[in-house]
Amino acid sequence: MKVMNHHGMAKRLVQRLKELGIENDAVLDVIQRTPRQEFMPESLAHKAYENTALPIGNGQTISQPLIVAKMTSLILESSPQRVLEIGTGSGYQTAVLAALVKHVFSVERIIQLQYQAQRRIKRLDLHNVAMRHGDGWQGWPSKAPFDGIIVTAAAARIPEALLEQLNPDGGRLVIPVGELQQELLVVERQGEEYMQRSEGAVRFVPLVQGDLA
């Protein structure tokens, strides 16, 4: 049986991310060290270090490494201590964040995915992650405010609850917005003012609102 050299494959992936414009060395280092194959079905493990999104079941995907690196880099620009993730999914983005910020809070609406992600996070010995089964559109009000909020599915519009849960002193939201056409938006809060910019076109599964699964 052939043993895959995950270390070498991870190194090549990081080199590719550098070529594609990712400059944050801390993010690149964490992506190289995080075992992406642990966050997907075993049948897809051989594709773990390709720069592509992959299915994880329940109609969801593990994001393309380039997008994970880009969104994480954008969140880190404001040096956050407390980050809320909307859409735990496989737990891969959660694990990357947990290696870079003090506290990660993650909300997932599909209970099966949440259970699987919890097991993976525990197996990786990450103790600074709190998880909740809930509607991502509502955020996690009791844990607010957050220095950063990262959304891993596309919302039809920016959820009002997430804006309200941003730290008024420079809290930052990174979120894909749109339906047929999506763009990655960065929203920064200063008091009751919100400054917004676009980081280009993206493609995510929809951020479902309401009933939990």
N, C-alpha and C positions, 0 to 999 in steps of 0.2 A: 504494500500500500504506500502510495506516494505521500510524503509529509510536506505540506505547504510551508514555504518560508515566509510567514506573515511579516516578520521584521523587515525583510528585504522589500516586500510588496508595499508595506506602509511607507518605507523610505522613498520609494519611487512615486507613490501618491503625493507625498509632501512636496517632492521636487516639482511635480506637475502643478500643484496648487500655487507654488511660488511663481511658476511661469505664467499662471493665469492671474497674477496680480495680488495674491495674499502676502502681506508684508509683516504681519504680527508674529514674531518669533515664538511667543508664549503659546499662541493658538496652534501654530504649526507643530510645536513640540508635543502638545497634548494630543493632537490628532494622530501623530506618529505613535504615541504610547498607548492610545485607547484601542482595545481589540475589537474592531468593528464587526468581525465575524461572530462575536458573541451576541449581537443584537439583531440577528436575522435567522430565518430558517436554515437548518444545516445544509439543505439542498442548494442554497445560494451562497454558502460560505466561500466558495472559490471565486466569487465576484466581489468579495468584501472590500477590496482595495482598488476597485475600479471607480472612476469619478462619475458615478451614476446613481440615481434613485432606484430603490429596489422594493418589491412588495413584501409586506410583513403580515398580511392577512387582514381580515375585517375591512377590506377596501382601502387600507392605509399603506403608506410607504415610509421607508427610512430615507431621509433626505440625501441628496447628492452632497458629497464631502465639500465641494466648492461652496455650496450654499450654507452649510453648517459653519464653515470657516469664515465666510463673509458676514453672516448674521452675528456670530460670536464676536468677531472683530469690531463690528459696529456698536454692539452693546458695551464692550470693554473700553471704548473711547471715553466714556464718562466715569471710569473707575468705580463700578458699582460694588456694593457689599451684599445687597439683597436683590435677587433676580427671580421674577416669576416667569415660568414657562407655560404657555398655553398649548396643549397637545403633546403629552408625554410620548405617545407612540411607542417606539421600540425602546426608548430610554437612552439612545445614543447621544442626542443633543444634550440631554440632561447630564450625562456623565462628563461630556466635554466641559459644560458650564461648571459642574461641581469641582473640577480640577483647577478652576480659574477664579472663582468668586467664593465669598465666605458662606453664604446661605443661598440655596436653590429651593424654590417652591414650584411644584409642577402639578398641573391639573389635566386630567384625561377623562373624556366622556365614555369611553368604551372600557368597561370593567375588566375584561379579559386582557386587554393590552396593558392596563395598569398593573395587574397582578404579575404579568410576565416581566415588565420593566422593573418592578420592585425587587423581584428575585435577582435580576441582573445587577442592579445597583448594589444590592447586598453582597453579591458574589465578588464584586470589584472593591468591596470594603470602603464604600463612600458613605460617610456618616453625616454629611451636611445637606442632605436632600430630604424634604418633606413632600409627600404626595397626597393627592386628593382626587376622588372620583366626583366629577362635577361638570357643569356647563361652562366651557371656556369663555363664552361671551360675558359671563358674570365675574370672571377673575377669581380672586380669593380675598374678599373684603376684610376678613378678620385679621389677615396677615399684612395688610397694606399699612403704610405706603411702600412702594418698591422703587429702588434706584433704576432698575431696568426691567422691562417686560419684553419677552421674545415670543412671537406667535408662529407656530410651525404649520399653519394651515391658512388658506386664503379666506378672508372675511369679505362679504359683499360691501361692507363699509366699516369704518373704524368703530369698534364697540365703545360706547360712552363710558361704561363701567371701568374699562381699562385706562382710559384717560384720567378718570377720577382717582384711580389707585396709584398713579405715578407720584413719586416724590415731587413736591412743588419746587424743590431746589435742584432743578436740572435732571429730573427723572426722564428716562428715554425709553420709547416704545419702538421696536423693530417689528414690522408687520406687513405681510403680503396682502394687498387689497385689490378686489376686482373679481369679476366672474369669468366672462369669456377672455378678457385681457386683464392680466394682473401686473401690478408693479410693487416693488419692495419699497415701503415708506419708512422713514425715520422721523419720529415725532419727539420733540424735546419740550418739556414743560418748565416754564419759569413763572411761578405764582399761578395766575389764572390765564396765562398766555401759552399758546402751543405753537411752536415753530415746526414746519414740516418740509421735508425734502424727499425726492425720489432717488432711489439707487438702481433704477432700471427694471426691465421686464423680468418676470419670474413665472414659474409654473408650480402650483401647489394643489393638493386636494382641498376641497372646500372646508371651511370652519363651520361645522353644523351647530345650529342653535336649538336650544330647547331640550326635548326628551333625551334622557341618558340611555346608553346601550350597555 
